[in-house]
Amino acid sequence: MKPPRPVSARLAEFATGLAPAAVPPEVRERAKHLILDAIGCGLAARRFYFAGPSLAALQALGGSGPHAVVGQPLRLPLRDAVLANGILMHGLDYDDTHTEGVVHLTVGVFPAVLALASSLGRSGGEALCAYVAGVEAGARLGSVARGAFHQVGFHPTGVIGAFASAIACAVLYGSSAEEAVNAQGIALSVAAGSLEFLEDGAWTKRFHPGWAGVGGITAATLAKHGFVAPARAYEGRFGLFNLYLQKEAVDLATATRALGETWETMNVAVKPFPACHFVHSLADAAIALHRKHLSTDQGISTKEKFTLDDIQELIALVPAGVVKTVCEPQAAKKRPANDYDAKFSVPFVVAAGLVCGRLGLAELEPSRLGDPAILALADKVRYEVDPASGFPRHYSGEVILRLRDGTEHRHREQVNRGAADRPLRNDEIVAKFMENAAFAVSEARAREIRDAVLGLERFSRLAELEALLPEPLPGGKP
């Protein structure tokens, strides 16, 4: 019996054969909004502490170059710009996630597409097609694992992102299917991303998508110039899933199922909160309980109101697959070391949502980490595995609140807000972009960027969009 054709060959044929006109209009429209969201996240990162050291290091490494860094007063060489933009767009953990694949795709694919398409003189339509090809492949590859990468300590954004980026870059190069297969085989040797940052709130997760983009460009360029690589990047004896997951069960057929028929770009979730997607349902649940029982609004019935001191215990129901990421070690999660640590802490997010009635960038500022009210409440939070979770398609969550008098209140979010089955509308994504962009640029410049991204196909050269993204003018916002 003839063995099935390698997954890399089927993904390569799909990607290299995809024409811009073959991407359905609604997919193109959603893709542009996902790109806009990522750019907004990158602009918002301008004022945050991790941006300075990251960019200083890249300047020291490679000096100046021709490519824009979003919202920053510098230009860098091609691969350094990809890494910089990946760090900025992902650094606040406010960027999109393909929920079933548990992978941040736009920040791994778009920075590479932006720089390479600009360098090659590709059009906006060609760049958008390459981005969609990378997202479609990456979403399926992530979904093969169904959350298993997290269980063995790998960050799928860094791992899967390298393959998704390599495929997108192969499309931009006009590579043959054989060259795109080699690009994926080379990506197998550069895909990486450790979850060790969860132990102490380290910065390394911020680095993963940009490095995946760098790896993808490198792989696609080597392949375009004839570099030969393994043909069975995914199912081989030491291919991706056997090597990285070993004994974990996977469904390899997912990698190519309904290619060109079902568009996974439509299943990418946009975040309503700047925190790990795994905690979003819990944040919404905690905020709902605040509004119903703790808010100072006059509309709340006196019978339903109570104070923070009345709370005896809080139970957070979470999917089994997220425990290692956002629940353990429990002592550390109750006292996040920094704001990034707090974004991956169930106790802190639940407590902050209950105390503040919201969870935005302000609630995750370093200055809030020592808030006595939030920390006192975080000490009362414990987790249990949710038997009714919809993970990994949905990041379900429930908060159960028990008072000292024995009264119990609860709120459940079975489908996390922003998921494919409960998506943020395109106008909500635009509103999020405008709010984030305000951290770096004037409202007029933000509108100009918005209109450019949403009209991406009108650019004969993507470099015209790239030119809108860098630094404010000296002395103020452009």
C-alpha positions as CSV (number, residue, x, y, z in Angstrom):
1,M,0.0,0.0,0.0
2,K,1.4,3.4,-1.0
3,P,2.1,5.5,2.1
4,P,0.2,8.8,2.5
5,R,1.9,11.9,1.1
6,P,3.8,13.9,3.8
7,V,1.8,16.6,5.5
8,S,4.5,19.2,4.5
9,A,3.9,18.4,0.8
10,R,0.1,18.9,1.1
11,L,0.5,22.2,3.1
12,A,3.1,23.3,0.5
13,E,0.8,22.6,-2.4
14,F,-2.1,24.5,-0.8
15,A,0.0,27.5,0.1
16,T,2.0,27.9,-3.1
17,G,-1.2,27.4,-5.1
18,L,-3.3,29.9,-3.2
19,A,-4.1,33.0,-5.3
20,P,-5.3,36.2,-3.6
21,A,-8.6,36.0,-5.4
22,A,-9.2,32.5,-4.0
23,V,-9.4,33.7,-0.5
24,P,-13.1,34.4,0.3
25,P,-13.9,38.1,0.9
26,E,-15.0,37.5,4.5
27,V,-11.7,35.8,5.3
28,R,-9.7,38.6,3.8
29,E,-11.7,41.1,5.8
30,R,-11.2,39.3,9.0
31,A,-7.5,38.8,8.3
32,K,-7.1,42.6,7.9
33,H,-8.8,43.2,11.2
34,L,-6.4,40.6,12.9
35,I,-3.4,42.4,11.4
36,L,-4.9,45.8,12.7
37,D,-5.3,44.3,16.1
38,A,-1.6,43.1,16.2
39,I,-0.4,46.5,15.1
40,G,-2.4,48.2,17.8
41,C,-0.9,45.9,20.4
42,G,2.6,46.8,19.1
43,L,1.8,50.5,19.3
44,A,0.5,50.2,22.9
45,A,3.8,48.4,23.9
46,R,5.7,51.6,23.1
47,R,5.4,52.9,26.7
48,F,6.0,49.6,28.5
49,Y,9.3,48.8,30.2
50,F,10.3,45.7,28.1
51,A,10.4,47.7,24.9
52,G,13.5,49.7,25.7
53,P,16.0,46.9,26.5
54,S,14.7,44.7,23.7
55,L,15.2,47.3,21.0
56,A,18.5,48.5,22.5
57,A,19.8,45.0,22.2
58,L,18.7,44.6,18.6
59,Q,20.3,48.0,17.7
60,A,23.5,46.9,19.3
61,L,23.4,43.6,17.4
62,G,22.7,44.7,13.9
63,G,22.7,48.5,13.7
64,S,20.2,50.4,11.6
65,G,18.5,49.1,8.5
66,P,15.6,49.8,6.2
67,H,12.7,48.2,8.0
68,A,10.1,49.9,10.3
69,V,9.6,49.0,13.9
70,V,6.0,49.7,15.0
71,G,5.6,53.0,16.9
72,Q,9.4,53.3,17.4
73,P,12.0,55.9,16.3
74,L,14.3,53.5,14.6
75,R,14.6,51.2,11.6
76,L,16.4,47.8,11.6
77,P,17.7,45.2,9.3
78,L,15.1,42.8,8.0
79,R,15.4,39.9,10.5
80,D,16.0,42.2,13.4
81,A,12.9,44.2,12.5
82,V,10.9,41.0,12.5
83,L,12.1,40.1,15.9
84,A,11.5,43.6,17.3
85,N,7.9,43.7,15.9
86,G,7.2,40.3,17.2
87,I,8.3,41.3,20.7
88,L,6.2,44.5,20.6
89,M,3.1,43.0,19.2
90,H,3.1,40.0,21.6
91,G,4.7,41.7,24.6
92,L,1.5,42.8,26.3
93,D,-0.1,39.4,25.7
94,Y,-3.0,41.3,24.2
95,D,-2.8,39.7,20.7
96,D,-5.0,37.1,19.1
97,T,-5.0,33.3,19.6
98,H,-6.3,30.4,17.5
99,T,-8.1,28.7,20.4
100,E,-8.1,25.1,19.3
101,G,-4.4,25.3,18.3
102,V,-3.6,27.4,21.4
103,V,-1.2,29.5,19.3
104,H,-0.7,33.2,18.7
105,L,-0.5,33.2,14.9
106,T,-0.6,36.8,13.7
107,V,2.4,37.9,15.8
108,G,4.4,35.0,14.5
109,V,3.4,35.5,10.8
110,F,2.7,39.1,10.2
111,P,6.0,40.7,11.3
112,A,7.8,38.4,8.8
113,V,5.3,39.1,6.1
114,L,5.5,42.8,6.7
115,A,9.3,43.0,6.4
116,L,9.8,40.4,3.6
117,A,6.9,41.6,1.4
118,S,8.2,45.2,1.7
119,S,11.8,44.0,0.8
120,L,10.5,42.1,-2.2
121,G,8.2,44.8,-3.5
122,R,5.1,42.7,-3.0
123,S,1.6,44.2,-3.1
124,G,-0.8,44.5,-0.2
125,G,-3.0,41.8,-1.8
126,E,0.0,39.4,-2.2
127,A,1.0,40.0,1.4
128,L,-2.5,39.4,2.7
129,C,-2.6,36.1,0.8
130,A,0.7,35.0,2.2
131,Y,-0.5,35.9,5.7
132,V,-3.7,33.9,5.3
133,A,-1.7,30.9,4.0
134,G,0.6,31.0,7.1
135,V,-2.4,31.3,9.5
136,E,-4.3,28.5,7.8
137,A,-1.3,26.1,8.1
138,G,-0.3,27.2,11.6
139,A,-3.8,26.9,13.0
140,R,-4.1,23.3,11.7
141,L,-0.7,22.3,12.9
142,G,-1.4,23.7,16.4
143,S,-4.8,21.9,16.5
144,V,-3.1,18.5,15.8
145,A,-1.6,18.8,19.4
146,R,-4.9,19.9,21.1
147,G,-3.0,21.7,23.9
148,A,-0.4,18.9,24.4
149,F,2.6,21.3,23.8
150,H,1.8,23.1,27.0
151,Q,1.7,19.8,28.9
152,V,5.4,19.0,28.0
153,G,6.7,22.5,28.5
154,F,6.7,23.9,24.9
155,H,5.1,27.2,23.9
156,P,3.3,26.4,20.7
157,T,3.6,30.0,19.4
158,G,7.3,29.7,19.2
159,V,7.2,26.1,17.9
160,I,4.3,26.3,15.4
161,G,5.0,29.9,14.5
162,A,8.2,28.9,12.8
163,F,6.4,26.6,10.4
164,A,3.6,29.1,9.8
165,S,6.0,31.9,9.1
166,A,8.1,29.7,6.8
167,I,5.1,28.8,4.7
168,A,4.0,32.5,4.5
169,C,7.5,33.6,3.4
170,A,7.6,30.8,0.8
171,V,4.4,32.2,-0.7
172,L,6.0,35.7,-0.9
173,Y,9.1,34.3,-2.6
174,G,6.9,32.6,-5.2
175,S,8.5,29.3,-4.2
176,S,7.7,26.0,-5.8
177,A,5.9,23.3,-3.7
178,E,9.2,21.5,-3.4
179,E,10.9,24.6,-2.0
180,A,8.1,25.1,0.4
181,V,8.5,21.5,1.7
182,N,12.2,22.2,2.3
183,A,11.3,25.5,4.1
184,Q,9.2,23.4,6.5
185,G,11.9,20.9,6.9
186,I,14.4,23.6,7.8
187,A,11.9,25.2,10.2
188,L,11.9,21.9,12.1
189,S,15.5,22.7,13.2
190,V,14.7,26.2,14.4
191,A,11.3,25.8,16.0
192,A,11.5,26.5,19.8
193,G,9.9,28.0,22.8
194,S,10.1,27.0,26.5
195,L,7.4,27.6,29.1
196,E,10.0,28.1,31.9
197,F,9.0,31.8,32.0
198,L,6.0,30.6,34.0
199,E,8.2,29.9,37.0
200,D,9.3,33.4,37.6
201,G,7.6,35.8,35.2
202,A,10.6,36.1,32.9
203,W,10.4,37.9,29.6
204,T,11.3,35.1,27.3
205,K,7.7,34.4,26.0
206,R,7.7,37.9,24.5
207,F,10.6,36.8,22.3
208,H,9.0,33.6,20.9
209,P,6.8,34.8,18.0
210,G,9.4,37.2,16.7
211,W,12.0,34.5,16.8
212,A,9.6,32.2,15.0
213,G,9.3,34.9,12.3
214,V,13.1,35.1,12.0
215,G,13.3,31.3,11.7
216,G,10.6,31.3,9.1
217,I,12.3,33.9,6.9
218,T,15.6,32.1,7.3
219,A,14.0,28.7,6.4
220,A,12.2,30.0,3.3
221,T,15.2,31.9,2.1
222,L,17.5,28.9,2.4
223,A,15.0,26.7,0.7
224,K,14.5,29.2,-2.2
225,H,18.3,29.0,-2.8
226,G,18.3,25.2,-3.0
227,F,19.0,24.1,0.6
228,V,17.7,20.6,1.1
229,A,15.8,19.6,4.2
230,P,13.8,16.6,5.6
231,A,10.6,15.9,3.7
232,R,8.7,14.5,6.6
233,A,8.9,17.5,9.0
234,Y,5.8,16.5,11.0
235,E,5.3,12.7,10.9
236,G,8.9,11.6,10.6
237,R,10.7,9.5,13.3
238,F,12.2,12.7,14.6
239,G,9.6,15.0,13.1
240,L,7.7,17.7,15.0
241,F,5.1,15.7,16.8
242,N,7.2,12.6,17.6
243,L,10.1,14.7,18.8
244,Y,8.3,17.4,20.8
245,L,5.3,15.4,22.1
246,Q,6.6,11.9,22.1
247,K,3.9,9.8,23.9
248,E,1.2,12.5,23.7
249,A,-1.7,11.4,21.3
250,V,-2.2,13.6,18.2
251,D,-4.6,13.6,15.3
252,L,-2.2,14.2,12.3
253,A,-5.1,14.3,9.8
254,T,-6.1,17.7,11.4
255,A,-3.1,19.2,9.7
256,T,-4.6,19.1,6.3
257,R,-8.3,18.6,6.9
258,A,-10.6,20.8,4.7
259,L,-7.7,23.0,3.4
260,G,-9.2,25.7,1.2
261,E,-12.7,24.8,2.3
262,T,-12.9,25.6,6.0
263,W,-11.0,28.8,6.8
264,E,-9.4,28.7,10.2
265,T,-8.6,32.4,10.0
266,M,-12.2,32.9,10.9
267,N,-11.6,30.9,14.1
268,V,-8.8,33.1,15.4
269,A,-9.9,34.8,18.7
270,V,-9.2,38.4,19.4
271,K,-8.5,39.2,23.1
272,P,-10.8,41.5,25.1
273,F,-8.2,41.4,28.0
274,P,-4.4,41.9,28.0
275,A,-3.7,38.6,29.7
276,C,-3.3,34.9,28.9
277,H,-6.3,33.7,27.0
278,F,-6.8,30.8,29.5
279,V,-8.0,33.3,32.2
280,H,-10.4,35.4,30.1
281,S,-13.6,33.5,31.1
282,L,-12.6,33.8,34.7
283,A,-11.9,37.5,34.3
284,D,-15.4,38.0,32.8
285,A,-16.9,35.9,35.5
286,A,-15.2,37.9,38.3
287,I,-16.2,41.2,36.7
288,A,-19.8,40.0,36.4
289,L,-19.9,39.2,40.1
290,H,-18.4,42.6,40.9
291,R,-21.1,44.4,38.9
292,K,-23.9,42.4,40.5
293,H,-22.7,42.4,44.1
294,L,-19.9,44.9,44.8
295,S,-20.4,47.8,42.4
296,T,-21.4,51.2,43.9
297,D,-24.0,51.6,41.1
298,Q,-27.4,52.6,42.5
299,G,-29.2,49.9,40.5
300,I,-27.9,47.0,42.6
301,S,-30.4,45.6,45.1
302,T,-29.3,46.0,48.7
303,K,-30.1,42.4,49.4
304,E,-27.6,41.2,46.8
305,K,-24.7,43.5,47.9
306,F,-21.8,42.5,50.1
307,T,-18.2,43.6,50.8
308,L,-14.9,42.1,50.0
309,D,-14.4,41.3,53.7
310,D,-17.6,39.2,53.6
311,I,-15.9,36.7,51.2
312,Q,-14.8,33.5,52.8
313,E,-13.5,31.6,49.7
314,L,-13.3,31.8,45.9
315,I,-13.2,28.7,43.7
316,A,-12.1,29.0,40.1
317,L,-13.1,26.2,37.8
318,V,-10.6,25.8,35.0
319,P,-9.9,23.3,32.1
320,A,-7.5,20.5,33.1
321,G,-5.3,21.5,30.1
322,V,-4.5,25.0,31.5
323,V,-3.6,24.1,35.1
324,K,0.2,24.0,34.6
325,T,0.1,27.3,32.8
326,V,-2.1,29.6,35.0
327,C,-2.7,27.7,38.3
328,E,0.6,26.3,39.5
329,P,2.8,26.7,41.5
330,Q,-0.1,28.0,43.6
331,A,2.0,30.1,46.1
332,A,3.8,31.9,43.2
333,K,0.5,32.5,41.4
334,K,-0.9,34.3,44.5
335,R,2.1,36.7,44.5
336,P,3.0,37.4,40.9
337,A,6.6,38.6,40.6
338,N,5.7,41.2,37.9
339,D,2.9,42.3,35.6
340,Y,3.7,39.5,33.1
341,D,3.5,36.9,35.8
342,A,0.1,38.4,36.8
343,K,-1.2,37.8,33.3
344,F,-0.8,34.1,33.8
345,S,-2.2,34.0,37.4
346,V,-5.8,32.8,38.0
347,P,-5.7,34.1,41.7
348,F,-4.6,37.5,40.6
349,V,-6.9,37.9,37.7
350,V,-10.0,36.7,39.6
351,A,-9.1,39.0,42.5
352,A,-8.4,42.0,40.3
353,G,-11.6,41.5,38.4
354,L,-13.6,41.4,41.7
355,V,-11.9,44.4,43.2
356,C,-11.7,46.6,40.2
357,G,-14.7,45.5,38.1
358,R,-12.4,45.5,35.0
359,L,-9.2,44.1,33.7
360,G,-7.3,46.4,31.4
361,L,-3.7,47.4,31.0
362,A,-4.0,49.7,34.1
363,E,-5.1,46.8,36.3
364,L,-2.0,44.9,35.3
365,E,0.5,47.7,35.8
366,P,3.4,46.8,38.1
367,S,2.1,49.3,40.6
368,R,-1.1,47.2,41.2
369,L,0.8,44.0,42.1
370,G,1.1,45.1,45.7
371,D,-2.5,46.3,46.1
372,P,-3.5,45.0,49.5
373,A,-7.2,44.4,48.6
374,I,-6.3,42.3,45.5
375,L,-3.6,40.3,47.3
376,A,-5.9,39.6,50.3
377,L,-8.6,38.3,47.9
378,A,-6.0,36.3,45.8
379,D,-5.1,34.4,49.0
380,K,-8.7,33.2,49.1
381,V,-8.7,31.8,45.6
382,R,-8.2,28.1,44.9
383,Y,-8.8,26.2,41.6
384,E,-10.6,23.0,40.7
385,V,-10.7,21.2,37.4
386,D,-13.8,22.0,35.5
387,P,-15.7,18.8,34.4
388,A,-17.8,20.7,31.9
389,S,-15.1,22.6,30.1
390,G,-15.1,23.0,26.4
391,F,-11.3,23.1,26.1
392,P,-9.5,23.5,23.7
393,R,-12.2,24.9,21.5
394,H,-13.4,27.1,24.3
395,Y,-11.5,28.3,27.3
396,S,-14.4,27.8,29.7
397,G,-14.3,29.2,33.3
398,E,-16.5,29.7,36.4
399,V,-16.0,31.6,39.6
400,I,-17.8,30.4,42.7
401,L,-17.9,32.9,45.6
402,R,-18.7,31.8,49.1
403,L,-19.5,34.2,51.9
404,R,-18.8,33.9,55.6
405,D,-22.6,33.4,56.2
406,G,-22.6,30.4,53.9
407,T,-24.2,32.2,51.0
408,E,-22.9,31.1,47.5
409,H,-22.8,33.1,44.3
410,R,-21.4,32.0,41.0
411,H,-21.0,33.1,37.4
412,R,-20.0,30.9,34.5
413,E,-18.6,31.7,31.0
414,Q,-18.8,28.5,29.0
415,V,-17.6,30.1,25.8
416,N,-14.9,32.7,26.3
417,R,-15.6,36.1,24.8
418,G,-13.7,36.6,21.6
419,A,-13.8,32.9,20.7
420,A,-14.9,31.8,17.2
421,D,-18.4,31.0,18.6
422,R,-18.6,34.3,20.4
423,P,-16.3,36.6,18.4
424,L,-15.5,40.3,18.9
425,R,-17.1,42.1,16.0
426,N,-14.8,43.9,13.5
427,D,-16.0,47.3,14.8
428,E,-15.0,46.2,18.3
429,I,-11.5,45.3,17.0
430,V,-11.2,48.7,15.4
431,A,-12.2,50.3,18.8
432,K,-9.6,48.2,20.6
433,F,-7.0,49.3,18.0
434,M,-7.8,53.0,18.4
435,E,-7.5,52.7,22.2
436,N,-4.2,50.9,22.0
437,A,-2.8,53.2,19.3
438,A,-3.4,56.2,21.5
439,F,-0.5,55.1,23.6
440,A,1.9,56.0,20.8
441,V,0.3,58.2,18.1
442,S,-2.2,60.9,17.5
443,E,-5.8,60.0,16.7
444,A,-5.2,61.3,13.1
445,R,-2.2,59.0,12.6
446,A,-4.2,56.1,14.2
447,R,-7.0,56.6,11.7
448,E,-4.5,56.7,8.8
449,I,-3.0,53.4,9.9
450,R,-6.5,51.9,10.4
451,D,-7.6,53.0,6.9
452,A,-4.4,51.7,5.3
453,V,-4.7,48.2,6.9
454,L,-8.4,47.8,6.2
455,G,-7.7,48.9,2.6
456,L,-4.6,46.7,2.3
457,E,-5.3,45.5,-1.2
458,R,-5.1,48.9,-2.7
459,F,-1.3,49.1,-2.1
460,S,0.8,48.2,-5.1
461,R,3.7,47.9,-2.7
462,L,3.4,46.8,1.0
463,A,6.3,49.2,1.8
464,E,3.6,52.0,1.6
465,L,1.9,50.5,4.7
466,E,5.3,49.9,6.4
467,A,6.1,53.6,6.0
468,L,3.1,54.5,8.2
469,L,4.1,52.4,11.2
470,P,7.3,53.8,12.7
471,E,8.2,56.6,15.0
472,P,6.2,59.7,16.1
473,L,7.7,62.9,15.0
474,P,10.3,64.6,17.4
475,G,8.6,66.5,20.2
476,G,5.2,64.8,20.1
477,K,2.7,62.5,18.4
478,P,2.4,62.7,14.6
